[in-house]
């Protein structure tokens, strides 16, 4: 499939693709992104409403106990690990960065609970750096569409960055996620309903 055709098709079908996470500032966005792993955006929005009401900023969460936080985010997957990481994260940001999120890539990756995908999304969304976050949806869909063939997430990310124009990196991240959630599902992809079926190299073999 020609790359421009694919980009245009996804852009046309998902014109408003973007994050569904609800947040009011950089700190809340970081917390929401961390909570979104192994959970839906809808569920994250439900728990962050309560979480941000009790702990609205870095300082307040840095003084919380993981047990208190875990009760508020229980609806999210891996909530016990996430609660510990969120408290540690708040403490690190308070003590080392004055309560602000560091814009440097290496600093982001060193934060508790922040992996490559989260750091990449923060880097691109909050600081405007060129980034192509690769989550499970982006990994799966890009390989099915033959946009990338790497086995590792880092390999897929580099292939996507090489093939796709830089100004489309973050928009394509969101469009591939939308496609993975709505049509190109993990276990039972809706190939017969897909607007890319005539162009997709994986159509008929999944």
N, C-alpha and C positions, 0 to 999 in steps of 0.2 A: 504494500500500500504506500502511495506517495505521502510523504510526511505532511506536506502542506494541506493535502486533502483531509488527512486525519485531524490535524489541528483545527481546520475550518469546520469540520463536522462536529467535533466536540464543543467548539466555541458556539456554534449555532444551537446545539441541543441543550447545552448548559451555560446559557449567557450570564447567569448570575451566580455561578459556582463560587463558593467562598466558605469560610468557617461558619458553623452554626453555633459555636460556643458563645455564650453571653459573658461579657466582661466590661468593666468600666475603666480599667487602667492597665498598665504593663504588668504589674504584679498579678492581678487577677487573671490575665491572659496566660501567664506562665503556669499558674496553679491549674487552670482549666485544661491546658494542654497536657500536663502531667497526669491529671485524672482521666483523660480521655483514652489512655492506653487500656486495652481490654474492656472498653465500655463504649456506650453510644453517647453522642453529643447531647441528646435529649436527657439521658440519665445524669450526665455531668451537670447540665444546667439546673436540674432539680436539686442536686446535693450542694452545688455552690451557692445557691440562694440562701440556704441555711448556714453554710460555712462562712460566707462573707458577712453575714449578719452578725455572727459571733466573733469572727476574726477578720476585720475589714482591711488589715494592712500587715506588712512584714513584722512590725514590732509586736503586735498582739499575738500573731501566730508563733513567733519565736519564743514566747513565754508560755505557750500551751503545752499540754502533755499529749503524746501520741495517742493515748487511750481516749482522751476527750475528742480529738480530731477524728479518730477512727469511727466513733459513734455517728458523726455527722456525715461521713462519706461512705458509710457502709454499703450503699447501693452500687458503688463502683467496684469493678473487679480488682483483686489484689489490694483491697482497701487498707489492710494492716501494714503492708510494706509502704504503701503510698503515704499513710499517715506519719510513719516514722521519717520518711524522706522529706515530706513537706515541712515538718518541724525543724529538721536539720538544715534544710534549704533556707528557711527563714532566718535561722541563727547565723548561718554563714553569710548571707546577704547583709544582715544587721552588723555583724562584727567586722567583716572584711570589705564590704562595698557600700557602707553607709545606707543600707536599705534599698539600694538601687540595683537593677539588673545589669551586669557588666556586658558591654557590647562586643568584647573580644571573643573570637571563636573558641580559643583554648580555655578561657575562663568559663564560658558557658558549659563546655563539656565537663568541666571539673565539678560542677555543682551537683549536690545530692539529688538523685532521681531524674537527672537530665541526661538522656542518651542522644545519639546522633540525630535522630529524627526530630526530637523536641528542640534541640539546639538549632537545627537548620530552620525549623519553622519560626522560632523566636528571632533568629538572625535576619530572616527575610521579611517577616511581618512587622516586627517592631523597629528594626534598624535599617531596613531597606537594602540590605546586601543581597547580591544574587545568590539564591539558594533553591535547591530542588529537594524538599523533604521526601523521603521514601518510606511510607508505612506499608502495612500488609496489602492494602488495596492497590496502591501505586505499583508495588512489586508485582503483584499477580496480574493486573490488567496490562501493564507495559510489556510483560513477557508474553502474554497471550496475543497481544497486538504486534508482537515482534519488534517492539521499540527497543528492547534490551534482551540479552540472552545470558547475562551473568547469573551465577548461582548465589552470590553474596549480595547483600543490600548495597554495600559500598560500590560493587561492580556495576549494579543496575543504575545507581545514582550517577556514576561517571559516564556511562553510556548515554543516559538521558541528557546530561549536560552537554555532551559532545554533539548529539543529533538535533536537539531542540534549541531554537534561538533563545538567548539569555532573557529577553524581556517576556518570554512565555513560560519561564520555569515555574514560578509560583502559581500563575493561573492554571497551567497544565496539571500541577500537583492537585489542585482542588477539583479540576474536571475529571481527572482519572479516579479520584476518590468518589465523586458523585456517580460515575459510571460503574465503579465496583460495588457501590451500595445499592444501586437501582436495577442494574441489568446484568453486569458481569460478576455475578455472585460466586462465592468460593466453591460451594458444593453443587449447586444446581443453577448454573448460569442460564439466563433467559435469552438464549441465542435466537430463538424464533421471533422474539419481540424486539431484537436489537437493530438499531438504525445503521449499524456498521456490518451487518451480517454478510453483505456482498463483498466487503472489502477486507474482512477479518481472516487472517490465515488460520485461526483456530476454529472457525465455524464448521460444525459438523463432526469435529473430532473430540469434543469435550464430553 
